[in-house]
Amino acid sequence: MATVGFIYPDHAAEDDYPFAEQLLGYRISLPVEHIYGTDLHAVPELLDLGSEKRLAEGAALLAKHEPDAVVWACTSGSFVYRWQGAHEQVEKLSAAAGKPASSTSFAFVRAAQALGLKRVSVAASYPDDVAKLFVDFLGAGGIEVVAMSSEDIDTAAEVGRLSPEAVVELAVAHDHPAADAVLVPDTAMRTLGVLGAIEERLGKPVLTANQVTIWEGLRLTGQVPRCDQLGRLFAEGR
């Protein structure tokens, strides 16, 4: 049994995690615990949300699950710390949890590397200033962003209310001919149920926040089962 614990901010699309657990099988456990802050895609609020104190609270909540690894399941609440600061963030989380740790921002970089992706398009739900910080983070990880869109949605709750059809169209509309894949970076967006539809429309991989977060946590345990229903990353990425 591999158990990965996830610290998830507020409430929006956390039901992606039990859905993935069901798809991955009985030997995988993906418990989620919540921390709370201001539900706003703005840099000061995101820095507070991803602070050492809040993540330590999340690690304490996860302790009862006895996870093998923990992941901060928030893209914007990690990349706002920029490359070095995000490393320090997960190091402190690992110390608090006593387990290997990572975050969704690093999950995107490592998932792209696992699939051999060099150039990507970003379909972001964030305001433009926040989305640009994600582009900078990917660049620091050696991934070129050939196109970036920002939907300028202010809160995670609003993102969580997007319909499956809207999520598919958001990803497909912001593809670019030069991109090896499309990245959809918000863990507040339900994407796991539409991964196949997006990849079929695009004819290329799509990496979404909850997908890569789960993959990254399992990678830390050394147990990433193949699952064709969770996109090319789980079918091909090793």
Accessible surface in RSA format (square Angstrom, percent):
REM  Atomic radii and reference values for relative SASA: ProtOr
REM  Chains: A
REM  Algorithm: Lee & Richards
REM  Probe-radius: 1.40
REM  Slices: 20
REM RES _ NUM      All-atoms   Total-Side   Main-Chain    Non-polar    All polar
REM                ABS   REL    ABS   REL    ABS   REL    ABS   REL    ABS   REL
RES MET A   1   121.16  62.7  84.84  56.1  36.32  86.5  84.94  72.2  36.22  48.0
RES ALA A   2     0.05   0.0   0.02   0.0   0.03   0.1   0.05   0.1   0.00   0.0
RES THR A   3    15.68  11.2  15.68  15.9   0.00   0.0   3.02   4.1  12.66  19.1
RES VAL A   4     0.00   0.0   0.00   0.0   0.00   0.0   0.00   0.0   0.00   0.0
RES GLY A   5     0.00   0.0   0.00   N/A   0.00   0.0   0.00   0.0   0.00   0.0
RES PHE A   6     0.00   0.0   0.00   0.0   0.00   0.0   0.00   0.0   0.00   0.0
RES ILE A   7     0.00   0.0   0.00   0.0   0.00   0.0   0.00   0.0   0.00   0.0
RES TYR A   8     1.65   0.8   1.65   0.9   0.00   0.0   1.41   1.1   0.24   0.3
RES PRO A   9    16.40  12.0  13.28  12.1   3.12  11.3  13.28  11.0   3.12  19.4
RES ASP A  10    23.51  16.5  23.51  23.4   0.00   0.0   9.60  22.6  13.91  13.9
RES HIS A  11    96.85  52.9  82.22  57.1  14.63  37.4  67.63  69.7  29.21  34.0
RES ALA A  12    13.89  12.8   1.23   1.9  12.66  28.8   9.15  12.9   4.74  12.6
RES ALA A  13     0.00   0.0   0.00   0.0   0.00   0.0   0.00   0.0   0.00   0.0
RES GLU A  14    39.48  22.7  38.09  28.8   1.39   3.3  22.31  43.1  17.17  14.0
RES ASP A  15    69.79  48.9  63.84  63.5   5.94  14.1  37.59  88.5  32.19  32.1
RES ASP A  16     8.40   5.9   7.82   7.8   0.58   1.4   0.42   1.0   7.98   8.0
RES TYR A  17     0.00   0.0   0.00   0.0   0.00   0.0   0.00   0.0   0.00   0.0
RES PRO A  18    75.28  54.9  68.29  62.3   6.98  25.4  69.87  57.7   5.41  33.6
RES PHE A  19    76.82  38.4  71.76  44.4   5.06  13.2  75.63  45.9   1.19   3.4
RES ALA A  20     0.00   0.0   0.00   0.0   0.00   0.0   0.00   0.0   0.00   0.0
RES GLU A  21    60.38  34.7  58.68  44.4   1.70   4.0   8.23  15.9  52.15  42.6
RES GLN A  22   143.89  80.5 116.66  85.3  27.23  64.8  45.08  96.0  98.80  74.9
RES LEU A  23    43.58  24.3  20.86  14.9  22.72  57.1  23.65  16.6  19.94  53.7
RES LEU A  24    19.50  10.9   0.11   0.1  19.39  48.8   2.11   1.5  17.40  46.8
RES GLY A  25    30.36  37.4   0.00   N/A  30.36  37.4  29.37  80.6   0.99   2.2
RES TYR A  26   184.00  85.9 161.85  92.1  22.15  57.6 138.06 103.7  45.95  56.6
RES ARG A  27   129.43  54.3 128.23  65.4   1.20   2.9  42.52  58.1  86.91  52.7
RES ILE A  28    11.59   6.6   7.27   5.4   4.32  10.4   7.27   5.2   4.32  11.7
RES SER A  29    32.78  27.7  32.64  43.6   0.14   0.3  10.40  22.1  22.38  31.3
RES LEU A  30     4.87   2.7   0.00   0.0   4.87  12.2   0.03   0.0   4.84  13.0
RES PRO A  31    19.63  14.3   8.31   7.6  11.31  41.1  19.51  16.1   0.12   0.7
RES VAL A  32    33.06  21.8  11.60  10.5  21.46  51.7  11.60  10.1  21.46  58.2
RES GLU A  33    28.53  16.4  28.49  21.6   0.04   0.1   0.16   0.3  28.37  23.2
RES HIS A  34    34.60  18.9  28.75  20.0   5.84  14.9  18.39  19.0  16.20  18.9
RES ILE A  35     4.85   2.8   2.06   1.5   2.79   6.7   4.85   3.5   0.00   0.0
RES TYR A  36   115.35  53.9 107.59  61.2   7.76  20.2  88.97  66.9  26.38  32.5
RES GLY A  37    25.00  30.8   0.00   N/A  25.00  30.8  10.60  29.1  14.41  32.3
RES THR A  38    81.99  58.3  69.41  70.4  12.58  30.0  40.63  54.6  41.36  62.5
RES ASP A  39    46.26  32.4  35.05  34.9  11.21  26.5  25.77  60.7  20.49  20.4
RES LEU A  40    63.50  35.4  59.33  42.4   4.17  10.5  59.53  41.8   3.96  10.7
RES HIS A  41    12.41   6.8   7.21   5.0   5.20  13.3   4.39   4.5   8.01   9.3
RES ALA A  42    26.81  24.7  24.56  37.9   2.25   5.1  26.81  37.8   0.00   0.0
RES VAL A  43    43.03  28.3  41.39  37.5   1.64   4.0  41.39  36.0   1.64   4.4
RES PRO A  44    94.31  68.7  84.09  76.7  10.22  37.1  87.92  72.6   6.39  39.7
RES GLU A  45    50.45  29.0  45.05  34.1   5.41  12.9  12.43  24.0  38.02  31.0
RES LEU A  46     5.45   3.0   5.44   3.9   0.01   0.0   5.45   3.8   0.00   0.0
RES LEU A  47    66.69  37.1  64.53  46.2   2.16   5.4  64.90  45.6   1.80   4.8
RES ASP A  48    66.67  46.7  59.70  59.4   6.97  16.5  25.90  61.0  40.77  40.7
RES LEU A  49     9.84   5.5   9.82   7.0   0.03   0.1   9.84   6.9   0.00   0.0
RES GLY A  50     0.94   1.2   0.00   N/A   0.94   1.2   0.00   0.0   0.94   2.1
RES SER A  51    28.50  24.1  26.49  35.4   2.01   4.6  25.38  54.1   3.12   4.4
RES GLU A  52   104.68  60.1  91.29  69.1  13.39  31.9  34.25  66.2  70.43  57.5
RES LYS A  53   153.74  75.0 144.66  88.8   9.09  21.6  93.74  84.4  60.01  63.9
RES ARG A  54    61.53  25.8  61.53  31.4   0.00   0.0   5.97   8.2  55.56  33.7
RES LEU A  55     2.93   1.6   2.93   2.1   0.00   0.0   2.93   2.1   0.00   0.0
RES ALA A  56    38.61  35.5  32.87  50.7   5.74  13.1  32.93  46.4   5.68  15.0
RES GLU A  57    79.46  45.6  73.14  55.3   6.32  15.0  40.17  77.7  39.28  32.1
RES GLY A  58     0.00   0.0   0.00   N/A   0.00   0.0   0.00   0.0   0.00   0.0
RES ALA A  59     5.71   5.2   1.10   1.7   4.60  10.5   1.41   2.0   4.29  11.4
RES ALA A  60    72.32  66.5  49.91  77.0  22.41  51.0  58.42  82.3  13.90  36.8
RES LEU A  61    74.75  41.6  72.23  51.7   2.52   6.3  74.74  52.5   0.01   0.0
RES LEU A  62     0.48   0.3   0.48   0.3   0.00   0.0   0.48   0.3   0.00   0.0
RES ALA A  63    63.20  58.1  47.95  74.0  15.25  34.7  54.73  77.1   8.47  22.4
RES LYS A  64   141.16  68.9 102.94  63.2  38.22  91.0 102.75  92.5  38.41  40.9
RES HIS A  65    63.55  34.7  44.67  31.0  18.88  48.3  35.57  36.7  27.99  32.6
RES GLU A  66   139.46  80.1 124.35  94.1  15.11  36.0  40.72  78.8  98.74  80.6
RES PRO A  67     5.62   4.1   5.35   4.9   0.26   1.0   5.35   4.4   0.26   1.6
RES ASP A  68    64.60  45.2  54.82  54.6   9.78  23.1  15.91  37.4  48.69  48.6
RES ALA A  69     0.01   0.0   0.01   0.0   0.00   0.0   0.01   0.0   0.00   0.0
RES VAL A  70     0.28   0.2   0.28   0.3   0.00   0.0   0.28   0.2   0.00   0.0
RES VAL A  71     0.00   0.0   0.00   0.0   0.00   0.0   0.00   0.0   0.00   0.0
RES TRP A  72     0.07   0.0   0.07   0.0   0.00   0.0   0.07   0.0   0.00   0.0
RES ALA A  73     0.00   0.0   0.00   0.0   0.00   0.0   0.00   0.0   0.00   0.0
RES CYS A  74     6.92   5.2   6.92   7.7   0.00   0.0   0.00   0.0   6.92   7.5
RES THR A  75     1.53   1.1   0.12   0.1   1.41   3.4   0.12   0.2   1.41   2.1
RES SER A  76     5.33   4.5   4.90   6.5   0.43   1.0   0.00   0.0   5.33   7.5
RES GLY A  77     0.00   0.0   0.00   N/A   0.00   0.0   0.00   0.0   0.00   0.0
RES SER A  78     0.00   0.0   0.00   0.0   0.00   0.0   0.00   0.0   0.00   0.0
RES PHE A  79     0.48   0.2   0.00   0.0   0.48   1.2   0.00   0.0   0.48   1.4
RES VAL A  80     9.69   6.4   0.00   0.0   9.69  23.3   0.00   0.0   9.69  26.3
RES TYR A  81    59.93  28.0  46.56  26.5  13.37  34.8  44.83  33.7  15.11  18.6
RES ARG A  82   136.74  57.4 135.63  69.1   1.12   2.7  57.44  78.5  79.30  48.1
RES TRP A  83    77.52  31.1  74.16  35.9   3.36   7.9  55.74  29.7  21.78  35.3
RES GLN A  84   112.96  63.2 110.88  81.0   2.08   4.9  54.67 116.4  58.29  44.2
RES GLY A  85    17.36  21.4   0.00   N/A  17.36  21.4  12.42  34.1   4.94  11.1
RES ALA A  86     0.00   0.0   0.00   0.0   0.00   0.0   0.00   0.0   0.00   0.0
RES HIS A  87    50.31  27.5  50.31  35.0   0.00   0.0  30.72  31.7  19.58  22.8
RES GLU A  88    76.38  43.9  76.17  57.6   0.21   0.5  19.44  37.6  56.94  46.5
RES GLN A  89    10.64   5.9   3.64   2.7   7.00  16.7   9.28  19.8   1.36   1.0
RES VAL A  90    15.84  10.4  15.02  13.6   0.82   2.0  15.10  13.1   0.74   2.0
RES GLU A  91   109.26  62.7  99.24  75.1  10.02  23.9  45.17  87.4  64.09  52.3
RES LYS A  92   101.25  49.4  94.35  57.9   6.90  16.4  53.19  47.9  48.06  51.2
RES LEU A  93     2.73   1.5   0.10   0.1   2.63   6.6   2.04   1.4   0.69   1.9
RES SER A  94    34.24  28.9  32.77  43.7   1.47   3.4  11.60  24.7  22.64  31.7
RES ALA A  95    83.90  77.1  50.18  77.4  33.71  76.7  61.79  87.0  22.11  58.6
RES ALA A  96    55.49  51.0  14.79  22.8  40.70  92.6  26.51  37.3  28.98  76.8
RES ALA A  97    25.41  23.4   2.52   3.9  22.89  52.1   6.29   8.9  19.12  50.6
RES GLY A  98    59.83  73.8   0.00   N/A  59.83  73.8  35.70  98.0  24.13  54.1
RES LYS A  99    77.65  37.9  72.53  44.5   5.12  12.2  27.54  24.8  50.12  53.4
RES PRO A 100    66.09  48.2  57.51  52.4   8.58  31.2  65.19  53.8   0.90   5.6
RES ALA A 101    17.58  16.2   0.00   0.0  17.58  40.0   0.00   0.0  17.58  46.6
RES SER A 102     0.70   0.6   0.43   0.6   0.27   0.6   0.60   1.3   0.10   0.1
RES SER A 103     0.00   0.0   0.00   0.0   0.00   0.0   0.00   0.0   0.00   0.0
RES THR A 104     0.00   0.0   0.00   0.0   0.00   0.0   0.00   0.0   0.00   0.0
RES SER A 105     0.00   0.0   0.00   0.0   0.00   0.0   0.00   0.0   0.00   0.0
RES PHE A 106     2.57   1.3   2.57   1.6   0.00   0.0   2.57   1.6   0.00   0.0
RES ALA A 107     0.00   0.0   0.00   0.0   0.00   0.0   0.00   0.0   0.00   0.0
RES PHE A 108     0.00   0.0   0.00   0.0   0.00   0.0   0.00   0.0   0.00   0.0
RES VAL A 109     5.15   3.4   5.15   4.7   0.00   0.0   5.15   4.5   0.00   0.0
RES ARG A 110    71.50  30.0  68.89  35.1   2.60   6.2  13.87  19.0  57.62  34.9
RES ALA A 111     0.00   0.0   0.00   0.0   0.00   0.0   0.00   0.0   0.00   0.0
RES ALA A 112     0.00   0.0   0.00   0.0   0.00   0.0   0.00   0.0   0.00   0.0
RES GLN A 113   108.00  60.4  86.04  62.9  21.96  52.3  39.86  84.8  68.14  51.7
RES ALA A 114    30.45  28.0   3.99   6.2  26.46  60.2  12.44  17.5  18.01  47.7
RES LEU A 115    34.40  19.2   7.73   5.5  26.67  67.0  12.65   8.9  21.75  58.5
RES GLY A 116    50.48  62.2   0.00   N/A  50.48  62.2  30.64  84.1  19.84  44.4
RES LEU A 117    15.04   8.4   9.59   6.9   5.45  13.7   9.64   6.8   5.40  14.5
RES LYS A 118   132.63  64.7 130.62  80.1   2.01   4.8  73.67  66.3  58.96  62.8
RES ARG A 119    99.14  41.6  99.14  50.5   0.00   0.0  19.48  26.6  79.66  48.3
RES VAL A 120     0.00   0.0   0.00   0.0   0.00   0.0   0.00   0.0   0.00   0.0
RES SER A 121     0.51   0.4   0.51   0.7   0.00   0.0   0.00   0.0   0.51   0.7
RES VAL A 122     0.04   0.0   0.00   0.0   0.04   0.1   0.00   0.0   0.04   0.1
RES ALA A 123     0.00   0.0   0.00   0.0   0.00   0.0   0.00   0.0   0.00   0.0
RES ALA A 124     0.00   0.0   0.00   0.0   0.00   0.0   0.00   0.0   0.00   0.0
RES SER A 125     0.20   0.2   0.00   0.0   0.20   0.5   0.00   0.0   0.20   0.3
RES TYR A 126     0.50   0.2   0.50   0.3   0.00   0.0   0.10   0.1   0.40   0.5
RES PRO A 127    16.45  12.0  16.45  15.0   0.00   0.0  16.45  13.6   0.00   0.0
RES ASP A 128    59.97  42.0  56.91  56.6   3.06   7.2  30.46  71.7  29.51  29.4
RES ASP A 129    88.00  61.6  78.61  78.2   9.40  22.2  44.26 104.2  43.75  43.6
RES VAL A 130     0.16   0.1   0.16   0.1   0.00   0.0   0.16   0.1   0.00   0.0
RES ALA A 131     0.00   0.0   0.00   0.0   0.00   0.0   0.00   0.0   0.00   0.0
RES LYS A 132   110.82  54.1 110.62  67.9   0.20   0.5  61.76  55.6  49.06  52.3
RES LEU A 133    22.51  12.5  20.49  14.7   2.02   5.1  20.49  14.4   2.02   5.4
RES PHE A 134     0.00   0.0   0.00   0.0   0.00   0.0   0.00   0.0   0.00   0.0
RES VAL A 135    38.19  25.1  36.61  33.1   1.58   3.8  36.61  31.8   1.58   4.3
RES ASP A 136    78.49  55.0  65.36  65.0  13.13  31.0  25.30  59.6  53.18  53.0
RES PHE A 137     3.87   1.9   0.47   0.3   3.40   8.8   3.58   2.2   0.29   0.8
RES LEU A 138     0.00   0.0   0.00   0.0   0.00   0.0   0.00   0.0   0.00   0.0
RES GLY A 139    44.37  54.7   0.00   N/A  44.37  54.7  27.58  75.7  16.79  37.6
RES ALA A 140    59.30  54.5  21.41  33.0  37.89  86.2  34.21  48.2  25.08  66.4
RES GLY A 141    12.93  15.9   0.00   N/A  12.93  15.9   5.45  15.0   7.48  16.7
RES GLY A 142    61.16  75.4   0.00   N/A  61.16  75.4  37.46 102.8  23.70  53.1
RES ILE A 143     4.65   2.6   2.80   2.1   1.85   4.5   3.67   2.6   0.98   2.7
RES GLU A 144   100.50  57.7  91.59  69.3   8.92  21.2  41.51  80.3  58.99  48.2
RES VAL A 145    30.70  20.2   3.42   3.1  27.28  65.7   3.42   3.0  27.28  74.0
RES VAL A 146    40.18  26.4  10.56   9.6  29.63  71.4  16.94  14.7  23.25  63.1
RES ALA A 147    30.47  28.0  21.04  32.5   9.44  21.5  30.46  42.9   0.01   0.0
RES MET A 148    56.89  29.5  22.49  14.9  34.40  81.9  23.55  20.0  33.34  44.2
RES SER A 149    20.76  17.5  14.30  19.1   6.46  14.9  20.13  42.9   0.64   0.9
RES SER A 150    34.82  29.4  11.44  15.3  23.38  53.9   0.00   0.0  34.82  48.8
RES GLU A 151    73.79  42.4  51.00  38.6  22.79  54.3   6.11  11.8  67.68  55.3
RES ASP A 152    94.60  66.3  79.88  79.5  14.72  34.8  22.99  54.1  71.61  71.4
RES ILE A 153    29.53  16.8  26.39  19.7   3.13   7.6  29.53  21.3   0.00   0.0
RES ASP A 154    74.24  52.0  72.66  72.3   1.58   3.7   8.76  20.6  65.48  65.3
RES THR A 155    30.97  22.0  30.97  31.4   0.00   0.0  28.33  38.0   2.65   4.0
RES ALA A 156    19.22  17.7  19.04  29.4   0.18   0.4  19.04  26.8   0.18   0.5
RES ALA A 157    34.78  32.0  30.48  47.0   4.30   9.8  32.75  46.1   2.04   5.4
RES GLU A 158    71.76  41.2  65.66  49.7   6.10  14.5  21.24  41.1  50.52  41.2
RES VAL A 159     0.92   0.6   0.00   0.0   0.92   2.2   0.00   0.0   0.92   2.5
RES GLY A 160     7.40   9.1   0.00   N/A   7.40   9.1   2.66   7.3   4.74  10.6
RES ARG A 161   175.68  73.8 144.12  73.5  31.55  75.1  78.04 106.7  97.63  59.2
RES LEU A 162    50.61  28.2  36.97  26.5  13.64  34.3  39.71  27.9  10.90  29.3
RES SER A 163    49.52  41.8  41.59  55.5   7.92  18.3  37.43  79.7  12.08  16.9
RES PRO A 164    79.89  58.2  77.07  70.3   2.82  10.3  79.72  65.8   0.18   1.1
RES GLU A 165   120.70  69.3 116.29  88.0   4.41  10.5  69.27 134.0  51.43  42.0
RES ALA A 166    38.47  35.4  27.19  42.0  11.28  25.7  34.64  48.8   3.84  10.2
RES VAL A 167     1.57   1.0   1.49   1.3   0.08   0.2   1.49   1.3   0.08   0.2
RES VAL A 168    14.77   9.7  14.77  13.4   0.00   0.0  14.77  12.8   0.00   0.0
RES GLU A 169    86.26  49.5  85.74  64.9   0.52   1.2  45.65  88.3  40.61  33.2
RES LEU A 170    16.98   9.5   9.89   7.1   7.09  17.8  16.33  11.5   0.65   1.8
RES ALA A 171     0.07   0.1   0.07   0.1   0.00   0.0   0.07   0.1   0.00   0.0
RES VAL A 172    31.81  20.9  24.32  22.0   7.48  18.0  24.32  21.1   7.48  20.3
RES ALA A 173    73.25  67.4  37.09  57.2  36.16  82.3  48.05  67.7  25.21  66.8
RES HIS A 174    50.31  27.5  44.88  31.2   5.42  13.9  33.77  34.8  16.54  19.2
RES ASP A 175    49.54  34.7  28.32  28.2  21.22  50.2  10.08  23.7  39.47  39.4
RES HIS A 176    63.10  34.5  62.04  43.1   1.05   2.7  37.15  38.3  25.95  30.2
RES PRO A 177   131.94  96.2  95.07  86.7  36.87 134.0 105.31  86.9  26.63 165.5
RES ALA A 178    45.98  42.3  32.38  50.0  13.61  31.0  43.14  60.8   2.84   7.5
RES ALA A 179     5.84   5.4   0.00   0.0   5.84  13.3   0.12   0.2   5.71  15.1
RES ASP A 180    42.02  29.4  31.47  31.3  10.55  24.9  16.51  38.8  25.52  25.4
RES ALA A 181     0.00   0.0   0.00   0.0   0.00   0.0   0.00   0.0   0.00   0.0
RES VAL A 182     0.00   0.0   0.00   0.0   0.00   0.0   0.00   0.0   0.00   0.0
RES LEU A 183     0.00   0.0   0.00   0.0   0.00   0.0   0.00   0.0   0.00   0.0
RES VAL A 184     0.35   0.2   0.19   0.2   0.16   0.4   0.19   0.2   0.16   0.4
RES PRO A 185     0.23   0.2   0.23   0.2   0.00   0.0   0.23   0.2   0.00   0.0
RES ASP A 186     7.71   5.4   6.87   6.8   0.84   2.0   0.26   0.6   7.45   7.4
RES THR A 187     4.93   3.5   4.51   4.6   0.42   1.0   0.00   0.0   4.93   7.5
RES ALA A 188     4.45   4.1   3.91   6.0   0.54   1.2   4.36   6.1   0.09   0.2
RES MET A 189     0.75   0.4   0.31   0.2   0.44   1.0   0.31   0.3   0.44   0.6
RES ARG A 190    97.40  40.9  91.68  46.7   5.72  13.6  46.07  63.0  51.33  31.1
RES THR A 191     1.51   1.1   1.29   1.3   0.22   0.5   1.36   1.8   0.15   0.2
RES LEU A 192     3.79   2.1   0.24   0.2   3.54   8.9   0.24   0.2   3.54   9.5
RES GLY A 193    62.97  77.7   0.00   N/A  62.97  77.7  25.34  69.5  37.63  84.3
RES VAL A 194    19.71  13.0  18.40  16.7   1.31   3.2  19.71  17.1   0.00   0.0
RES LEU A 195     0.17   0.1   0.00   0.0   0.17   0.4   0.00   0.0   0.17   0.5
RES GLY A 196    48.44  59.7   0.00   N/A  48.44  59.7  39.01 107.0   9.43  21.1
RES ALA A 197    48.20  44.3  37.79  58.3  10.41  23.7  42.82  60.3   5.38  14.3
RES ILE A 198     0.00   0.0   0.00   0.0   0.00   0.0   0.00   0.0   0.00   0.0
RES GLU A 199    18.43  10.6  15.94  12.1   2.49   5.9   7.82  15.1  10.61   8.7
RES GLU A 200   148.91  85.5 120.78  91.4  28.13  67.0  50.61  97.9  98.30  80.3
RES ARG A 201   129.97  54.6  95.61  48.7  34.36  81.8  47.46  64.9  82.51  50.0
RES LEU A 202    23.07  12.8   2.98   2.1  20.09  50.5   5.81   4.1  17.26  46.4
RES GLY A 203    55.86  68.9   0.00   N/A  55.86  68.9  30.10  82.6  25.76  57.7
RES LYS A 204    29.86  14.6  29.42  18.1   0.43   1.0  25.57  23.0   4.28   4.6
RES PRO A 205    13.64   9.9  13.64  12.4   0.00   0.0  13.64  11.3   0.00   0.0
RES VAL A 206     0.19   0.1   0.00   0.0   0.19   0.5   0.00   0.0   0.19   0.5
RES LEU A 207     0.15   0.1   0.15   0.1   0.00   0.0   0.15   0.1   0.00   0.0
RES THR A 208     0.00   0.0   0.00   0.0   0.00   0.0   0.00   0.0   0.00   0.0
RES ALA A 209     0.47   0.4   0.05   0.1   0.42   0.9   0.05   0.1   0.42   1.1
RES ASN A 210     0.42   0.3   0.00   0.0   0.42   1.0   0.00   0.0   0.42   0.4
RES GLN A 211     0.72   0.4   0.00   0.0   0.72   1.7   0.72   1.5   0.00   0.0
RES VAL A 212     0.00   0.0   0.00   0.0   0.00   0.0   0.00   0.0   0.00   0.0
RES THR A 213     0.00   0.0   0.00   0.0   0.00   0.0   0.00   0.0   0.00   0.0
RES ILE A 214     1.00   0.6   1.00   0.7   0.00   0.0   1.00   0.7   0.00   0.0
RES TRP A 215     7.24   2.9   7.24   3.5   0.00   0.0   6.76   3.6   0.48   0.8
RES GLU A 216     0.00   0.0   0.00   0.0   0.00   0.0   0.00   0.0   0.00   0.0
RES GLY A 217     0.00   0.0   0.00   N/A   0.00   0.0   0.00   0.0   0.00   0.0
RES LEU A 218     0.00   0.0   0.00   0.0   0.00   0.0   0.00   0.0   0.00   0.0
RES ARG A 219    88.44  37.1  77.89  39.7  10.55  25.1  29.83  40.8  58.61  35.5
RES LEU A 220    46.71  26.0  21.23  15.2  25.48  64.1  24.09  16.9  22.62  60.9
RES THR A 221    31.50  22.4   2.42   2.5  29.08  69.3  10.80  14.5  20.70  31.3
RES GLY A 222    67.06  82.7   0.00   N/A  67.06  82.7  34.97  96.0  32.09  71.9
RES GLN A 223    79.90  44.7  74.12  54.2   5.78  13.8  32.13  68.4  47.77  36.2
RES VAL A 224    31.41  20.7  14.02  12.7  17.38  41.9  14.45  12.6  16.96  46.0
RES PRO A 225    41.91  30.5  30.06  27.4  11.85  43.1  41.44  34.2   0.46   2.9
RES ARG A 226   153.41  64.4 125.13  63.8  28.28  67.3  52.43  71.7 100.98  61.2
RES CYS A 227     9.72   7.4   4.12   4.6   5.60  13.2   6.89  17.4   2.83   3.1
RES ASP A 228    98.75  69.2  72.40  72.1  26.35  62.3  33.79  79.5  64.96  64.8
RES GLN A 229   117.25  65.6 101.32  74.0  15.93  37.9  42.30  90.0  74.94  56.8
RES LEU A 230     1.12   0.6   1.12   0.8   0.00   0.0   1.12   0.8   0.00   0.0
RES GLY A 231     5.01   6.2   0.00   N/A   5.01   6.2   4.15  11.4   0.86   1.9
RES ARG A 232    78.89  33.1  78.07  39.8   0.83   2.0  12.89  17.6  66.01  40.0
RES LEU A 233     0.31   0.2   0.00   0.0   0.31   0.8   0.00   0.0   0.31   0.8
RES PHE A 234     0.48   0.2   0.48   0.3   0.00   0.0   0.48   0.3   0.00   0.0
RES ALA A 235    16.05  14.8  12.14  18.7   3.91   8.9  12.14  17.1   3.91  10.4
RES GLU A 236   106.39  61.1  81.61  61.7  24.78  59.0  35.84  69.3  70.55  57.6
RES GLY A 237     0.62   0.8   0.00   N/A   0.62   0.8   0.00   0.0   0.62   1.4
RES ARG A 238   152.62  64.1  98.40  50.2  54.23 129.1 100.29 137.1  52.33  31.7
END  Absolute sums over single chains surface
CHAIN  1 A     9254.5       7109.8       2144.8       4992.0       4262.5
END  Absolute sums over all chains
TOTAL          9254.5       7109.8       2144.8       4992.0       4262.5
